Amino acid sequence: MSARIDRFAALSVALAAAVFAIDLMLPLGVAVAVPYAFAVLLAQAAAPRWFGPAVAGLCLVLTFAKMGLVPDRGTTELWKVVANRCLAALAILVTAVLGVLRRRAEAAARAREAELVRVARLAVAGELATALAHELNQPLAAVYLQADLAVRMGGASPELRAALDEIAMQARRAAQLVRAMRELVRREPAARGPVSVNDVVERVTRLLDWKARRAGAVVTVRPADPLPLVYGEAVRLEQVVFNLVQNAIESVAERPAGPRGVEVSTATDGEWVLVRVSDTGVGLADPERVFEQFYTTKPDGMGMGLAIARSAAEAHGGRLTARALDAGAAFEVALPAYREEPA
């Protein structure tokens, strides 16, 4: 590819030089615009975007330089000679502008093609989500029922009962997530209502406690009390907070040395309820790009978690932002506070 691009660049410069040499010997007049325009078109195929306009500028200089070096008036009046050269220059300029516009159009077409590929991948992901939701529903129900039956049978130690209760609770939560995913894909209206953000944070941190212990991370929760409720889908809000806390734990796990801390706090800012997740991990190179679909820095990541989290926050009338810290990163979810209308 680079050899092909270099060949186009060399050919365009060589052609411009050859045309100038011929123009010095023969009175080409306005006809000089044709080979010069072809040289500009060849230069447009070179990789650097500036190369095409640069060759066009060179051709313009050569077009008028010939008049000073070897006048081609003969019996032709001066104004006609100048007019011919100006027409040639105009043709070169038009060719250069059209070449630039063509390159921009090709870049836009490639961007649209890439967007269509992303949309197709999302469509496939939606079909897979529907299939997974259907296949996982029954096994999750069986896990929940078996754990609940084991608890009711008795004879288990308090530690085993606590573990079985946790299994039943997480199986029920997984079933709710599957149901929410299915409703999202099928565009069914989901159940909404007042949600306690502090309860959401508590459930998520309890669920990820094992992951934090394995990563050697210390998760600190600082809930605001009192904290207004928000209105929305509890399961989807759990997904948002779950994704942020899980990413924070994974980020501090990648740190070879130093403190491995994750802080989850809630607060209010006027009519907004805030959830902040900060960590002392590896940080963010580009805080805004992390929300792009399929953008990931993880070897086994899909690049969809934060994009889905931001979409869920915006679906609740809120926002999700990120910023880099001196040591780590911070994410903030802002959701409108729920105010119950008087009857």
URSULGI-V932478 format. One record per backbone hydrogen bond with DSSP energy under -0.5 kcal/mol. NH is the residue of the N-H (numbers start at 1). CO is the residue of the C=O. Records with the same first field share a line. If there is no record, write none. Layout:
BEGIN
NH: CO ; CO
END
This chain:
BEGIN
5: 1
6: 2
7: 3
8: 4
9: 5
10: 6
11: 7
12: 8
13: 9
14: 10
15: 11
16: 12
17: 13
18: 14
19: 15
20: 16
21: 17
22: 18
23: 19
24: 20
25: 21 ; 22
26: 22
28: 26
31: 28
32: 29
33: 30
34: 31
35: 31
36: 32
37: 33
38: 34
39: 35
40: 36
41: 37
42: 38
43: 39
44: 40
45: 41 ; 42
46: 43
51: 48
52: 48
53: 49
54: 50
55: 51
56: 52
57: 53
58: 54
59: 55
60: 56
61: 57
62: 58
63: 59
64: 60
65: 61
66: 62
68: 64 ; 65
69: 65
70: 66
76: 73
80: 77
81: 77
82: 78
83: 79
84: 80
85: 81
86: 82
87: 83
88: 84
89: 85
90: 86
91: 87
92: 88
93: 89
94: 90
95: 91
96: 92
97: 93
98: 94
99: 95
100: 96
101: 97
102: 98
103: 99
104: 100
105: 101
106: 102
107: 103
108: 104
109: 105
110: 106
111: 107
112: 108
113: 109
114: 110
115: 111
116: 112
117: 113
118: 114
119: 115
120: 116
121: 117
122: 118
123: 119
124: 120
125: 121
126: 122
127: 123
128: 124
129: 125
130: 126
131: 127
132: 128
133: 129
134: 130
135: 131
136: 132
137: 133
138: 134
139: 135
140: 136
141: 137
142: 138
143: 139
144: 140
145: 141
146: 142
147: 143
148: 144
149: 145
150: 146
151: 147
152: 148
153: 149
154: 150 ; 151
161: 157
162: 158
163: 159
164: 160
165: 161
166: 162
167: 163
168: 164
169: 165
170: 166
171: 167
172: 168
173: 169
174: 170
175: 171
176: 172
177: 173
178: 174
179: 175
180: 176
181: 177
182: 178
183: 179
184: 180
185: 181
186: 182
187: 183
188: 183
193: 232
195: 230
197: 195
200: 196
201: 197
202: 198
203: 199
204: 200
205: 201
206: 202
207: 203
208: 204
209: 206
212: 208
213: 209
214: 210
215: 211
216: 212 ; 213
217: 212
218: 260
219: 217
220: 218 ; 262
222: 264
230: 195
231: 336
232: 193 ; 230
234: 232
237: 233
238: 234
239: 235
240: 236
241: 237
242: 238
243: 239
244: 240
245: 241
246: 242
247: 243
248: 244
249: 245
250: 246
251: 247
252: 248
253: 249
254: 250 ; 251
255: 252
261: 259
262: 218
263: 278
264: 220
265: 263 ; 276
266: 222
267: 274
269: 272
272: 269
273: 335
274: 267 ; 272
275: 333
276: 265
277: 331
278: 263
279: 329
280: 261
284: 328
290: 286
291: 288
292: 289
294: 303
295: 292 ; 303
296: 294
301: 298
308: 304
309: 305
310: 306
311: 307
312: 308
313: 309
314: 310
315: 311
316: 312 ; 313
317: 314
318: 313
319: 334
321: 332
323: 330
325: 328
328: 325
329: 279
330: 323
331: 277
332: 321
333: 275
334: 319 ; 332
335: 273 ; 333
337: 271
338: 229
340: 338
END
